[in-house]
């Protein structure tokens, strides 16, 4: 029997204004297992942007994802939805 894999993640993320959303989405898509990245701006202040990220994956390691986006100064505030499949 195969191990359960994370297939979809919906995240609330806080990031600096730079990089801009298109560049940030491309950067997130570079992570192994990520097939689709959907980023929406929720709120913006002087220095940061609150964004919603929907990731569709063949499989993804959550800790690797946190580390990857952290390199761009982004922080996951919450995991709002997870879909796991075998």
FENVENFEN-V913454 format. One record per residue. N is the residue number from 0. RES is the residue in one letter. SS is DSSP state (H for helix, E for strand, C for the rest). PSI is psi in whole degrees, 0 to 359 (* if undefined). Layout:
# FENVENFEN-V913454
n->N res->RES ss->SS psi->PSI
n->N res->RES ss->SS psi->PSI
This chain:
# FENVENFEN-V913454
n->0 res->X ss->C psi->138
n->1 res->X ss->C psi->155
n->2 res->X ss->C psi->146
n->3 res->X ss->C psi->138
n->4 res->X ss->E psi->142
n->5 res->X ss->E psi->122
n->6 res->X ss->E psi->329
n->7 res->X ss->E psi->136
n->8 res->X ss->E psi->136
n->9 res->X ss->E psi->120
n->10 res->X ss->E psi->144
n->11 res->X ss->E psi->118
n->12 res->X ss->E psi->142
n->13 res->X ss->E psi->127
n->14 res->X ss->E psi->156
n->15 res->X ss->E psi->165
n->16 res->X ss->C psi->329
n->17 res->X ss->C psi->132
n->18 res->X ss->C psi->158
n->19 res->X ss->C psi->162
n->20 res->X ss->H psi->314
n->21 res->X ss->H psi->318
n->22 res->X ss->H psi->320
n->23 res->X ss->H psi->317
n->24 res->X ss->H psi->317
n->25 res->X ss->H psi->319
n->26 res->X ss->H psi->314
n->27 res->X ss->H psi->324
n->28 res->X ss->H psi->344
n->29 res->X ss->C psi->341
n->30 res->X ss->C psi->136
n->31 res->X ss->C psi->133
n->32 res->X ss->C psi->345
n->33 res->X ss->E psi->125
n->34 res->X ss->E psi->330
n->35 res->X ss->E psi->138
n->36 res->X ss->E psi->125
n->37 res->X ss->E psi->113
n->38 res->X ss->E psi->130
n->39 res->X ss->E psi->136
n->40 res->X ss->E psi->128
n->41 res->X ss->E psi->316
n->42 res->X ss->E psi->151
n->43 res->X ss->E psi->139
n->44 res->X ss->C psi->197
n->45 res->X ss->C psi->321
n->46 res->X ss->C psi->341
n->47 res->X ss->E psi->166
n->48 res->X ss->E psi->132
n->49 res->X ss->E psi->126
n->50 res->X ss->E psi->156
n->51 res->X ss->E psi->129
n->52 res->X ss->E psi->127
n->53 res->X ss->E psi->120
n->54 res->X ss->E psi->129
n->55 res->X ss->E psi->129
n->56 res->X ss->E psi->155
n->57 res->X ss->C psi->327
n->58 res->X ss->C psi->147
n->59 res->X ss->C psi->146
n->60 res->X ss->C psi->117
n->61 res->X ss->H psi->318
n->62 res->X ss->H psi->321
n->63 res->X ss->H psi->320
n->64 res->X ss->H psi->312
n->65 res->X ss->H psi->315
n->66 res->X ss->H psi->318
n->67 res->X ss->H psi->309
n->68 res->X ss->H psi->335
n->69 res->X ss->H psi->332
n->70 res->X ss->C psi->343
n->71 res->X ss->C psi->8
n->72 res->X ss->C psi->12
n->73 res->X ss->C psi->150
n->74 res->X ss->E psi->134
n->75 res->X ss->E psi->119
n->76 res->X ss->E psi->319
n->77 res->X ss->E psi->155
n->78 res->X ss->E psi->113
n->79 res->X ss->E psi->340
n->80 res->X ss->E psi->144
n->81 res->X ss->E psi->135
n->82 res->X ss->E psi->125
n->83 res->X ss->E psi->136
n->84 res->X ss->E psi->155
n->85 res->X ss->C psi->*
